[in-house]
């Protein structure tokens, strides 16, 4: 039998190892999504979008966060 996640010492990995794999994948996905959001906002500002509009779109409470 083949397993999706093979263990280090046997054929089947532990539940904890599988949980860690998914946790790491979620953290990586979150980083990628945040990077895409900020690149999108940067492009909007470069092409002349209103700073206040971008602030609301990004959900920033402080305009300083948008201007960074």
CHARMM-style PDB file with segment names, atoms N, HN, CA, C and O in Angstrom:
ATOM      1  N   UNK     1       0.845  -1.185   0.000  1.00  0.00      PROA
ATOM      2  CA  UNK     1       0.000   0.000   0.000  1.00  0.00      PROA
ATOM      3  C   UNK     1       0.888   1.245   0.000  1.00  0.00      PROA
ATOM      4  O   UNK     1       1.893   1.293   0.708  1.00  0.00      PROA
ATOM      5  N   UNK     2       0.517   2.243  -0.789  1.00  0.00      PROA
ATOM      6  HN  UNK     2      -0.300   2.203  -1.364  1.00  0.00      PROA
ATOM      7  CA  UNK     2       1.246   3.502  -0.808  1.00  0.00      PROA
ATOM      8  C   UNK     2       0.469   4.540  -0.017  1.00  0.00      PROA
ATOM      9  O   UNK     2      -0.760   4.587  -0.063  1.00  0.00      PROA
ATOM     10  N   UNK     3       1.205   5.370   0.706  1.00  0.00      PROA
ATOM     11  HN  UNK     3       2.204   5.333   0.743  1.00  0.00      PROA
ATOM     12  CA  UNK     3       0.602   6.429   1.501  1.00  0.00      PROA
ATOM     13  C   UNK     3       0.934   7.783   0.887  1.00  0.00      PROA
ATOM     14  O   UNK     3       1.972   7.951   0.247  1.00  0.00      PROA
ATOM     15  N   UNK     4       0.050   8.736   1.088  1.00  0.00      PROA
ATOM     16  HN  UNK     4      -0.793   8.600   1.608  1.00  0.00      PROA
ATOM     17  CA  UNK     4       0.300  10.092   0.598  1.00  0.00      PROA
ATOM     18  C   UNK     4       1.525  10.682   1.279  1.00  0.00      PROA
ATOM     19  O   UNK     4       2.359  11.308   0.626  1.00  0.00      PROA
ATOM     20  N   UNK     5       1.636  10.485   2.589  1.00  0.00      PROA
ATOM     21  HN  UNK     5       0.958   9.976   3.119  1.00  0.00      PROA
ATOM     22  CA  UNK     5       2.785  10.947   3.361  1.00  0.00      PROA
ATOM     23  C   UNK     5       3.437   9.737   4.002  1.00  0.00      PROA
ATOM     24  O   UNK     5       2.865   9.117   4.899  1.00  0.00      PROA
ATOM     25  N   UNK     6       4.626   9.405   3.545  1.00  0.00      PROA
ATOM     26  HN  UNK     6       5.090   9.909   2.816  1.00  0.00      PROA
ATOM     27  CA  UNK     6       5.319   8.261   4.113  1.00  0.00      PROA
ATOM     28  C   UNK     6       6.065   8.686   5.364  1.00  0.00      PROA
ATOM     29  O   UNK     6       6.540   9.817   5.471  1.00  0.00      PROA
ATOM     30  N   UNK     7       6.160   7.759   6.309  1.00  0.00      PROA
ATOM     31  HN  UNK     7       5.774   6.840   6.222  1.00  0.00      PROA
ATOM     32  CA  UNK     7       6.852   8.036   7.555  1.00  0.00      PROA
ATOM     33  C   UNK     7       8.356   7.915   7.409  1.00  0.00      PROA
ATOM     34  O   UNK     7       8.858   7.377   6.422  1.00  0.00      PROA
ATOM     35  N   UNK     8       9.057   8.416   8.391  1.00  0.00      PROA
ATOM     36  HN  UNK     8       8.649   8.853   9.192  1.00  0.00      PROA
ATOM     37  CA  UNK     8      10.511   8.365   8.364  1.00  0.00      PROA
ATOM     38  C   UNK     8      11.012   6.938   8.597  1.00  0.00      PROA
ATOM     39  O   UNK     8      12.003   6.520   7.998  1.00  0.00      PROA
ATOM     40  N   UNK     9      10.324   6.192   9.469  1.00  0.00      PROA
ATOM     41  HN  UNK     9       9.519   6.531   9.955  1.00  0.00      PROA
ATOM     42  CA  UNK     9      10.796   4.862   9.840  1.00  0.00      PROA
ATOM     43  C   UNK     9       9.891   3.725   9.366  1.00  0.00      PROA
ATOM     44  O   UNK     9      10.308   2.567   9.366  1.00  0.00      PROA
ATOM     45  N   UNK    10       8.678   4.038   8.970  1.00  0.00      PROA
ATOM     46  HN  UNK    10       8.339   4.979   8.970  1.00  0.00      PROA
ATOM     47  CA  UNK    10       7.784   3.004   8.461  1.00  0.00      PROA
ATOM     48  C   UNK    10       6.973   3.570   7.304  1.00  0.00      PROA
ATOM     49  O   UNK    10       7.199   4.705   6.884  1.00  0.00      PROA
ATOM     50  N   UNK    11       6.050   2.802   6.796  1.00  0.00      PROA
ATOM     51  HN  UNK    11       5.867   1.880   7.137  1.00  0.00      PROA
ATOM     52  CA  UNK    11       5.302   3.220   5.609  1.00  0.00      PROA
ATOM     53  C   UNK    11       4.333   4.361   5.858  1.00  0.00      PROA
ATOM     54  O   UNK    11       4.070   5.158   4.958  1.00  0.00      PROA
ATOM     55  N   UNK    12       3.806   4.450   7.054  1.00  0.00      PROA
ATOM     56  HN  UNK    12       4.019   3.803   7.786  1.00  0.00      PROA
ATOM     57  CA  UNK    12       2.758   5.426   7.350  1.00  0.00      PROA
ATOM     58  C   UNK    12       3.290   6.491   8.307  1.00  0.00      PROA
ATOM     59  O   UNK    12       3.915   6.168   9.317  1.00  0.00      PROA
ATOM     60  N   UNK    13       3.044   7.748   7.990  1.00  0.00      PROA
ATOM     61  HN  UNK    13       2.536   8.010   7.169  1.00  0.00      PROA
ATOM     62  CA  UNK    13       3.497   8.815   8.883  1.00  0.00      PROA
ATOM     63  C   UNK    13       2.489   8.993  10.018  1.00  0.00      PROA
ATOM     64  O   UNK    13       1.347   8.539   9.940  1.00  0.00      PROA
ATOM     65  N   UNK    14       2.945   9.668  11.071  1.00  0.00      PROA
ATOM     66  HN  UNK    14       3.872  10.037  11.134  1.00  0.00      PROA
ATOM     67  CA  UNK    14       2.072   9.882  12.218  1.00  0.00      PROA
ATOM     68  C   UNK    14       1.060  10.981  11.921  1.00  0.00      PROA
ATOM     69  O   UNK    14       1.245  11.784  11.006  1.00  0.00      PROA
ATOM     70  N   UNK    15       0.015  11.005  12.688  1.00  0.00      PROA
ATOM     71  HN  UNK    15      -0.136  10.353  13.431  1.00  0.00      PROA
ATOM     72  CA  UNK    15      -0.995  12.054  12.549  1.00  0.00      PROA
ATOM     73  C   UNK    15      -0.352  13.414  12.790  1.00  0.00      PROA
ATOM     74  O   UNK    15      -0.640  14.377  12.078  1.00  0.00      PROA
ATOM     75  N   UNK    16       0.525  13.495  13.800  1.00  0.00      PROA
ATOM     76  HN  UNK    16       0.759  12.714  14.378  1.00  0.00      PROA
ATOM     77  CA  UNK    16       1.200  14.762  14.113  1.00  0.00      PROA
ATOM     78  C   UNK    16       2.034  15.252  12.933  1.00  0.00      PROA
ATOM     79  O   UNK    16       2.053  16.448  12.643  1.00  0.00      PROA
ATOM     80  N   UNK    17       2.720  14.340  12.254  1.00  0.00      PROA
ATOM     81  HN  UNK    17       2.704  13.369  12.489  1.00  0.00      PROA
ATOM     82  CA  UNK    17       3.515  14.729  11.081  1.00  0.00      PROA
ATOM     83  C   UNK    17       2.631  15.259   9.964  1.00  0.00      PROA
ATOM     84  O   UNK    17       2.966  16.254   9.321  1.00  0.00      PROA
ATOM     85  N   UNK    18       1.501  14.598   9.730  1.00  0.00      PROA
ATOM     86  HN  UNK    18       1.229  13.790  10.252  1.00  0.00      PROA
ATOM     87  CA  UNK    18       0.568  15.059   8.696  1.00  0.00      PROA
ATOM     88  C   UNK    18       0.014  16.427   9.063  1.00  0.00      PROA
ATOM     89  O   UNK    18      -0.126  17.289   8.195  1.00  0.00      PROA
ATOM     90  N   UNK    19      -0.303  16.640  10.339  1.00  0.00      PROA
ATOM     91  HN  UNK    19      -0.189  15.940  11.044  1.00  0.00      PROA
ATOM     92  CA  UNK    19      -0.791  17.946  10.778  1.00  0.00      PROA
ATOM     93  C   UNK    19       0.262  19.020  10.529  1.00  0.00      PROA
ATOM     94  O   UNK    19      -0.071  20.127  10.104  1.00  0.00      PROA
ATOM     95  N   UNK    20       1.527  18.705  10.791  1.00  0.00      PROA
ATOM     96  HN  UNK    20       1.797  17.806  11.137  1.00  0.00      PROA
ATOM     97  CA  UNK    20       2.605  19.667  10.592  1.00  0.00      PROA
ATOM     98  C   UNK    20       2.770  20.003   9.114  1.00  0.00      PROA
ATOM     99  O   UNK    20       3.027  21.156   8.768  1.00  0.00      PROA
ATOM    100  N   UNK    21       2.628  19.016   8.245  1.00  0.00      PROA
ATOM    101  HN  UNK    21       2.419  18.079   8.526  1.00  0.00      PROA
ATOM    102  CA  UNK    21       2.715  19.253   6.799  1.00  0.00      PROA
ATOM    103  C   UNK    21       1.637  20.236   6.366  1.00  0.00      PROA
ATOM    104  O   UNK    21       1.914  21.176   5.621  1.00  0.00      PROA
ATOM    105  N   UNK    22       0.411  20.023   6.828  1.00  0.00      PROA
ATOM    106  HN  UNK    22       0.185  19.259   7.433  1.00  0.00      PROA
ATOM    107  CA  UNK    22      -0.689  20.915   6.452  1.00  0.00      PROA
ATOM    108  C   UNK    22      -0.533  22.299   7.068  1.00  0.00      PROA
ATOM    109  O   UNK    22      -0.861  23.300   6.431  1.00  0.00      PROA
ATOM    110  N   UNK    23      -0.036  22.365   8.300  1.00  0.00      PROA
ATOM    111  HN  UNK    23       0.230  21.552   8.817  1.00  0.00      PROA
ATOM    112  CA  UNK    23       0.199  23.666   8.945  1.00  0.00      PROA
ATOM    113  C   UNK    23       1.233  24.468   8.159  1.00  0.00      PROA
ATOM    114  O   UNK    23       1.045  25.658   7.907  1.00  0.00      PROA
ATOM    115  N   UNK    24       2.324  23.808   7.775  1.00  0.00      PROA
ATOM    116  HN  UNK    24       2.476  22.841   7.980  1.00  0.00      PROA
ATOM    117  CA  UNK    24       3.357  24.487   6.989  1.00  0.00      PROA
ATOM    118  C   UNK    24       2.823  24.948   5.636  1.00  0.00      PROA
ATOM    119  O   UNK    24       3.135  26.049   5.181  1.00  0.00      PROA
ATOM    120  N   UNK    25       2.020  24.105   5.001  1.00  0.00      PROA
ATOM    121  HN  UNK    25       1.766  23.212   5.371  1.00  0.00      PROA
ATOM    122  CA  UNK    25       1.437  24.479   3.711  1.00  0.00      PROA
ATOM    123  C   UNK    25       0.523  25.687   3.854  1.00  0.00      PROA
ATOM    124  O   UNK    25       0.537  26.577   3.004  1.00  0.00      PROA
ATOM    125  N   UNK    26      -0.269  25.726   4.919  1.00  0.00      PROA
ATOM    126  HN  UNK    26      -0.280  25.003   5.609  1.00  0.00      PROA
ATOM    127  CA  UNK    26      -1.158  26.862   5.161  1.00  0.00      PROA
ATOM    128  C   UNK    26      -0.375  28.140   5.398  1.00  0.00      PROA
ATOM    129  O   UNK    26      -0.744  29.198   4.888  1.00  0.00      PROA
ATOM    130  N   UNK    27       0.705  28.052   6.170  1.00  0.00      PROA
ATOM    131  HN  UNK    27       1.004  27.193   6.585  1.00  0.00      PROA
ATOM    132  CA  UNK    27       1.539  29.235   6.409  1.00  0.00      PROA
ATOM    133  C   UNK    27       2.157  29.739   5.110  1.00  0.00      PROA
ATOM    134  O   UNK    27       2.205  30.946   4.871  1.00  0.00      PROA
ATOM    135  N   UNK    28       2.629  28.824   4.274  1.00  0.00      PROA
ATOM    136  HN  UNK    28       2.590  27.844   4.468  1.00  0.00      PROA
ATOM    137  CA  UNK    28       3.200  29.222   2.984  1.00  0.00      PROA
ATOM    138  C   UNK    28       2.142  29.859   2.091  1.00  0.00      PROA
ATOM    139  O   UNK    28       2.405  30.865   1.432  1.00  0.00      PROA
ATOM    140  N   UNK    29       0.963  29.283   2.070  1.00  0.00      PROA
ATOM    141  HN  UNK    29       0.750  28.466   2.606  1.00  0.00      PROA
ATOM    142  CA  UNK    29      -0.125  29.832   1.259  1.00  0.00      PROA
ATOM    143  C   UNK    29      -0.510  31.229   1.735  1.00  0.00      PROA
ATOM    144  O   UNK    29      -0.760  32.120   0.923  1.00  0.00      PROA
ATOM    145  N   UNK    30      -0.556  31.416   3.045  1.00  0.00      PROA
ATOM    146  HN  UNK    30      -0.353  30.692   3.705  1.00  0.00      PROA
ATOM    147  CA  UNK    30      -0.887  32.729   3.607  1.00  0.00      PROA
ATOM    148  C   UNK    30       0.145  33.765   3.176  1.00  0.00      PROA
ATOM    149  O   UNK    30      -0.212  34.889   2.821  1.00  0.00      PROA
ATOM    150  N   UNK    31       1.415  33.394   3.205  1.00  0.00      PROA
ATOM    151  HN  UNK    31       1.706  32.482   3.493  1.00  0.00      PROA
ATOM    152  CA  UNK    31       2.474  34.312   2.773  1.00  0.00      PROA
ATOM    153  C   UNK    31       2.324  34.672   1.306  1.00  0.00      PROA
ATOM    154  O   UNK    31       2.489  35.831   0.924  1.00  0.00      PROA
ATOM    155  N   UNK    32       2.014  33.685   0.490  1.00  0.00      PROA
ATOM    156  HN  UNK    32       1.880  32.744   0.800  1.00  0.00      PROA
ATOM    157  CA  UNK    32       1.849  33.920  -0.950  1.00  0.00      PROA
ATOM    158  C   UNK    32       0.667  34.852  -1.205  1.00  0.00      PROA
ATOM    159  O   UNK    32       0.769  35.786  -2.000  1.00  0.00      PROA
ATOM    160  N   UNK    33      -0.445  34.599  -0.536  1.00  0.00      PROA
ATOM    161  HN  UNK    33      -0.528  33.841   0.109  1.00  0.00      PROA
ATOM    162  CA  UNK    33      -1.642  35.430  -0.726  1.00  0.00      PROA
ATOM    163  C   UNK    33      -1.368  36.860  -0.289  1.00  0.00      PROA
ATOM    164  O   UNK    33      -1.744  37.803  -0.985  1.00  0.00      PROA
ATOM    165  N   UNK    34      -0.716  37.031   0.857  1.00  0.00      PROA
ATOM    166  HN  UNK    34      -0.410  36.265   1.423  1.00  0.00      PROA
ATOM    167  CA  UNK    34      -0.402  38.393   1.316  1.00  0.00      PROA
ATOM    168  C   UNK    34       0.529  39.099   0.340  1.00  0.00      PROA
ATOM    169  O   UNK    34       0.365  40.288   0.068  1.00  0.00      PROA
ATOM    170  N   UNK    35       1.494  38.372  -0.181  1.00  0.00      PROA
ATOM    171  HN  UNK    35       1.627  37.405   0.040  1.00  0.00      PROA
ATOM    172  CA  UNK    35       2.398  38.963  -1.168  1.00  0.00      PROA
ATOM    173  C   UNK    35       1.659  39.415  -2.416  1.00  0.00      PROA
ATOM    174  O   UNK    35       1.924  40.495  -2.942  1.00  0.00      PROA
ATOM    175  N   UNK    36       0.737  38.596  -2.887  1.00  0.00      PROA
ATOM    176  HN  UNK    36       0.522  37.718  -2.460  1.00  0.00      PROA
ATOM    177  CA  UNK    36      -0.056  38.973  -4.062  1.00  0.00      PROA
ATOM    178  C   UNK    36      -0.935  40.188  -3.785  1.00  0.00      PROA
ATOM    179  O   UNK    36      -1.068  41.066  -4.637  1.00  0.00      PROA
ATOM    180  N   UNK    37      -1.530  40.239  -2.603  1.00  0.00      PROA
ATOM    181  HN  UNK    37      -1.421  39.526  -1.911  1.00  0.00      PROA
ATOM    182  CA  UNK    37      -2.374  41.393  -2.238  1.00  0.00      PROA
ATOM    183  C   UNK    37      -1.569  42.690  -2.285  1.00  0.00      PROA
ATOM    184  O   UNK    37      -2.014  43.692  -2.844  1.00  0.00      PROA
ATOM    185  N   UNK    38      -0.370  42.653  -1.682  1.00  0.00      PROA
ATOM    186  HN  UNK    38      -0.009  41.839  -1.227  1.00  0.00      PROA
ATOM    187  CA  UNK    38       0.435  43.865  -1.613  1.00  0.00      PROA
ATOM    188  C   UNK    38       1.017  44.243  -2.968  1.00  0.00      PROA
ATOM    189  O   UNK    38       1.175  45.429  -3.259  1.00  0.00      PROA
ATOM    190  N   UNK    39       1.339  43.260  -3.801  1.00  0.00      PROA
ATOM    191  HN  UNK    39       1.211  42.297  -3.565  1.00  0.00      PROA
ATOM    192  CA  UNK    39       1.789  43.588  -5.155  1.00  0.00      PROA
ATOM    193  C   UNK    39       0.659  44.228  -5.958  1.00  0.00      PROA
ATOM    194  O   UNK    39       0.878  45.183  -6.704  1.00  0.00      PROA
ATOM    195  N   UNK    40      -0.543  43.695  -5.797  1.00  0.00      PROA
ATOM    196  HN  UNK    40      -0.721  42.920  -5.190  1.00  0.00      PROA
ATOM    197  CA  UNK    40      -1.705  44.256  -6.479  1.00  0.00      PROA
ATOM    198  C   UNK    40      -1.930  45.707  -6.041  1.00  0.00      PROA
ATOM    199  O   UNK    40      -2.154  46.583  -6.876  1.00  0.00      PROA
ATOM    200  N   UNK    41      -1.869  45.955  -4.731  1.00  0.00      PROA
ATOM    201  HN  UNK    41      -1.687  45.243  -4.053  1.00  0.00      PROA
ATOM    202  CA  UNK    41      -2.048  47.312  -4.211  1.00  0.00      PROA
ATOM    203  C   UNK    41      -0.957  48.241  -4.723  1.00  0.00      PROA
ATOM    204  O   UNK    41      -1.225  49.395  -5.059  1.00  0.00      PROA
ATOM    205  N   UNK    42       0.270  47.739  -4.783  1.00  0.00      PROA
ATOM    206  HN  UNK    42       0.487  46.802  -4.510  1.00  0.00      PROA
ATOM    207  CA  UNK    42       1.380  48.551  -5.284  1.00  0.00      PROA
ATOM    208  C   UNK    42       1.149  48.933  -6.743  1.00  0.00      PROA
ATOM    209  O   UNK    42       1.369  50.080  -7.132  1.00  0.00      PROA
ATOM    210  N   UNK    43       0.709  47.981  -7.539  1.00  0.00      PROA
ATOM    211  HN  UNK    43       0.530  47.050  -7.224  1.00  0.00      PROA
ATOM    212  CA  UNK    43       0.435  48.275  -8.951  1.00  0.00      PROA
ATOM    213  C   UNK    43      -0.705  49.283  -9.083  1.00  0.00      PROA
ATOM    214  O   UNK    43      -0.641  50.175  -9.930  1.00  0.00      PROA
ATOM    215  N   UNK    44      -1.735  49.158  -8.269  1.00  0.00      PROA
ATOM    216  HN  UNK    44      -1.787  48.433  -7.581  1.00  0.00      PROA
ATOM    217  CA  UNK    44      -2.822  50.136  -8.305  1.00  0.00      PROA
ATOM    218  C   UNK    44      -2.297  51.536  -8.046  1.00  0.00      PROA
ATOM    219  O   UNK    44      -2.643  52.484  -8.751  1.00  0.00      PROA
ATOM    220  N   UNK    45      -1.449  51.655  -7.017  1.00  0.00      PROA
ATOM    221  HN  UNK    45      -1.167  50.885  -6.444  1.00  0.00      PROA
ATOM    222  CA  UNK    45      -0.913  52.985  -6.662  1.00  0.00      PROA
ATOM    223  C   UNK    45       0.016  53.506  -7.758  1.00  0.00      PROA
ATOM    224  O   UNK    45       0.012  54.699  -8.060  1.00  0.00      PROA
ATOM    225  N   UNK    46       0.811  52.615  -8.353  1.00  0.00      PROA
ATOM    226  HN  UNK    46       0.814  51.646  -8.108  1.00  0.00      PROA
ATOM    227  CA  UNK    46       1.707  53.030  -9.436  1.00  0.00      PROA
ATOM    228  C   UNK    46       0.937  53.547 -10.641  1.00  0.00      PROA
ATOM    229  O   UNK    46       1.416  54.423 -11.362  1.00  0.00      PROA
ATOM    230  N   UNK    47      -0.253  53.007 -10.857  1.00  0.00      PROA
ATOM    231  HN  UNK    47      -0.642  52.296 -10.271  1.00  0.00      PROA
ATOM    232  CA  UNK    47      -1.060  53.433 -12.000  1.00  0.00      PROA
ATOM    233  C   UNK    47      -2.073  54.509 -11.632  1.00  0.00      PROA
ATOM    234  O   UNK    47      -3.008  54.776 -12.387  1.00  0.00      PROA
ATOM    235  N   UNK    48      -1.880  55.127 -10.463  1.00  0.00      PROA
ATOM    236  HN  UNK    48      -1.120  54.911  -9.851  1.00  0.00      PROA
ATOM    237  CA  UNK    48      -2.646  56.314 -10.135  1.00  0.00      PROA
ATOM    238  C   UNK    48      -3.921  56.122  -9.336  1.00  0.00      PROA
ATOM    239  O   UNK    48      -4.721  57.052  -9.236  1.00  0.00      PROA
ATOM    240  N   UNK    49      -4.134  54.952  -8.768  1.00  0.00      PROA
ATOM    241  HN  UNK    49      -3.484  54.197  -8.850  1.00  0.00      PROA
ATOM    242  CA  UNK    49      -5.334  54.752  -7.944  1.00  0.00      PROA
ATOM    243  C   UNK    49      -5.267  55.644  -6.711  1.00  0.00      PROA
ATOM    244  O   UNK    49      -4.190  55.933  -6.191  1.00  0.00      PROA
ATOM    245  N   UNK    50      -6.410  56.063  -6.267  1.00  0.00      PROA
ATOM    246  HN  UNK    50      -7.285  55.828  -6.690  1.00  0.00      PROA
ATOM    247  CA  UNK    50      -6.516  56.919  -5.087  1.00  0.00      PROA
ATOM    248  C   UNK    50      -6.054  56.140  -3.853  1.00  0.00      PROA
ATOM    249  O   UNK    50      -6.461  54.997  -3.643  1.00  0.00      PROA
ATOM    250  N   UNK    51      -5.198  56.771  -3.038  1.00  0.00      PROA
ATOM    251  HN  UNK    51      -4.867  57.699  -3.208  1.00  0.00      PROA
ATOM    252  CA  UNK    51      -4.663  56.121  -1.845  1.00  0.00      PROA
ATOM    253  C   UNK    51      -5.769  55.702  -0.887  1.00  0.00      PROA
ATOM    254  O   UNK    51      -5.703  54.624  -0.297  1.00  0.00      PROA
ATOM    255  N   UNK    52      -6.767  56.532  -0.731  1.00  0.00      PROA
ATOM    256  HN  UNK    52      -6.821  57.408  -1.211  1.00  0.00      PROA
ATOM    257  CA  UNK    52      -7.881  56.208   0.165  1.00  0.00      PROA
ATOM    258  C   UNK    52      -8.630  54.964  -0.330  1.00  0.00      PROA
ATOM    259  O   UNK    52      -9.036  54.121   0.470  1.00  0.00      PROA
ATOM    260  N   UNK    53      -8.808  54.857  -1.632  1.00  0.00      PROA
ATOM    261  HN  UNK    53      -8.479  55.541  -2.282  1.00  0.00      PROA
ATOM    262  CA  UNK    53      -9.459  53.683  -2.218  1.00  0.00      PROA
ATOM    263  C   UNK    53      -8.660  52.417  -1.919  1.00  0.00      PROA
ATOM    264  O   UNK    53      -9.220  51.399  -1.514  1.00  0.00      PROA
ATOM    265  N   UNK    54      -7.345  52.492  -2.124  1.00  0.00      PROA
ATOM    266  HN  UNK    54      -6.890  53.320  -2.453  1.00  0.00      PROA
ATOM    267  CA  UNK    54      -6.479  51.338  -1.876  1.00  0.00      PROA
ATOM    268  C   UNK    54      -6.479  50.990  -0.387  1.00  0.00      PROA
ATOM    269  O   UNK    54      -6.454  49.813  -0.026  1.00  0.00      PROA
ATOM    270  N   UNK    55      -6.505  52.003   0.474  1.00  0.00      PROA
ATOM    271  HN  UNK    55      -6.525  52.959   0.180  1.00  0.00      PROA
ATOM    272  CA  UNK    55      -6.560  51.767   1.919  1.00  0.00      PROA
ATOM    273  C   UNK    55      -7.812  50.966   2.276  1.00  0.00      PROA
ATOM    274  O   UNK    55      -7.734  49.990   3.022  1.00  0.00      PROA
ATOM    275  N   UNK    56      -8.939  51.367   1.755  1.00  0.00      PROA
ATOM    276  HN  UNK    56      -9.002  52.159   1.148  1.00  0.00      PROA
ATOM    277  CA  UNK    56     -10.191  50.657   2.037  1.00  0.00      PROA
ATOM    278  C   UNK    56     -10.170  49.248   1.451  1.00  0.00      PROA
ATOM    279  O   UNK    56     -10.640  48.299   2.078  1.00  0.00      PROA
ATOM    280  N   UNK    57      -9.622  49.120   0.244  1.00  0.00      PROA
ATOM    281  HN  UNK    57      -9.240  49.891  -0.266  1.00  0.00      PROA
ATOM    282  CA  UNK    57      -9.544  47.824  -0.412  1.00  0.00      PROA
ATOM    283  C   UNK    57      -8.689  46.847   0.395  1.00  0.00      PROA
ATOM    284  O   UNK    57      -9.027  45.669   0.507  1.00  0.00      PROA
ATOM    285  N   UNK    58      -7.593  47.333   0.953  1.00  0.00      PROA
ATOM    286  HN  UNK    58      -7.319  48.290   0.862  1.00  0.00      PROA
ATOM    287  CA  UNK    58      -6.682  46.493   1.727  1.00  0.00      PROA
ATOM    288  C   UNK    58      -7.163  46.273   3.159  1.00  0.00      PROA
ATOM    289  O   UNK    58      -6.686  45.369   3.845  1.00  0.00      PROA
ATOM    290  N   UNK    59      -8.097  47.092   3.606  1.00  0.00      PROA
ATOM    291  HN  UNK    59      -8.484  47.827   3.050  1.00  0.00      PROA
ATOM    292  CA  UNK    59      -8.601  46.948   4.969  1.00  0.00      PROA
ATOM    293  C   UNK    59      -7.692  47.560   6.015  1.00  0.00      PROA
ATOM    294  O   UNK    59      -7.723  47.152   7.176  1.00  0.00      PROA
ATOM    295  N   UNK    60      -6.884  48.530   5.624  1.00  0.00      PROA
ATOM    296  HN  UNK    60      -6.859  48.861   4.681  1.00  0.00      PROA
ATOM    297  CA  UNK    60      -5.973  49.183   6.561  1.00  0.00      PROA
ATOM    298  C   UNK    60      -6.713  50.253   7.362  1.00  0.00      PROA
ATOM    299  O   UNK    60      -7.446  51.061   6.791  1.00  0.00      PROA
ATOM    300  N   UNK    61      -6.527  50.260   8.649  1.00  0.00      PROA
ATOM    301  HN  UNK    61      -5.932  49.604   9.113  1.00  0.00      PROA
ATOM    302  CA  UNK    61      -7.119  51.297   9.505  1.00  0.00      PROA
ATOM    303  C   UNK    61      -6.317  52.595   9.396  1.00  0.00      PROA
ATOM    304  O   UNK    61      -6.882  53.685   9.481  1.00  0.00      PROA
ATOM    305  N   UNK    62      -5.009  52.476   9.209  1.00  0.00      PROA
ATOM    306  HN  UNK    62      -4.550  51.590   9.140  1.00  0.00      PROA
ATOM    307  CA  UNK    62      -4.115  53.643   9.180  1.00  0.00      PROA
ATOM    308  C   UNK    62      -3.586  53.836   7.762  1.00  0.00      PROA
ATOM    309  O   UNK    62      -3.103  52.887   7.144  1.00  0.00      PROA
ATOM    310  N   UNK    63      -3.673  55.039   7.256  1.00  0.00      PROA
ATOM    311  HN  UNK    63      -4.065  55.810   7.758  1.00  0.00      PROA
ATOM    312  CA  UNK    63      -3.216  55.360   5.894  1.00  0.00      PROA
ATOM    313  C   UNK    63      -1.705  55.125   5.760  1.00  0.00      PROA
ATOM    314  O   UNK    63      -1.216  54.880   4.657  1.00  0.00      PROA
ATOM    315  N   UNK    64      -0.965  55.197   6.872  1.00  0.00      PROA
ATOM    316  HN  UNK    64      -1.362  55.395   7.768  1.00  0.00      PROA
ATOM    317  CA  UNK    64       0.491  54.965   6.827  1.00  0.00      PROA
ATOM    318  C   UNK    64       0.805  53.551   6.360  1.00  0.00      PROA
ATOM    319  O   UNK    64       1.784  53.333   5.646  1.00  0.00      PROA
ATOM    320  N   UNK    65      -0.012  52.601   6.755  1.00  0.00      PROA
ATOM    321  HN  UNK    65      -0.807  52.779   7.335  1.00  0.00      PROA
ATOM    322  CA  UNK    65       0.202  51.214   6.326  1.00  0.00      PROA
ATOM    323  C   UNK    65       0.033  51.094   4.824  1.00  0.00      PROA
ATOM    324  O   UNK    65       0.732  50.305   4.189  1.00  0.00      PROA
ATOM    325  N   UNK    66      -0.863  51.846   4.252  1.00  0.00      PROA
ATOM    326  HN  UNK    66      -1.431  52.487   4.768  1.00  0.00      PROA
ATOM    327  CA  UNK    66      -1.105  51.798   2.804  1.00  0.00      PROA
ATOM    328  C   UNK    66       0.028  52.471   2.055  1.00  0.00      PROA
ATOM    329  O   UNK    66       0.412  52.012   0.980  1.00  0.00      PROA
ATOM    330  N   UNK    67       0.559  53.527   2.587  1.00  0.00      PROA
ATOM    331  HN  UNK    67       0.247  53.900   3.461  1.00  0.00      PROA
ATOM    332  CA  UNK    67       1.614  54.286   1.898  1.00  0.00      PROA
ATOM    333  C   UNK    67       2.960  53.598   1.917  1.00  0.00      PROA
ATOM    334  O   UNK    67       3.848  53.957   1.143  1.00  0.00      PROA
ATOM    335  N   UNK    68       3.131  52.607   2.793  1.00  0.00      PROA
ATOM    336  HN  UNK    68       2.410  52.315   3.422  1.00  0.00      PROA
ATOM    337  CA  UNK    68       4.428  51.896   2.841  1.00  0.00      PROA
ATOM    338  C   UNK    68       4.630  51.192   1.587  1.00  0.00      PROA
ATOM    339  OT1 UNK    68       5.653  50.530   1.409  1.00  0.00      PROA
TER     340      UNK     68
END
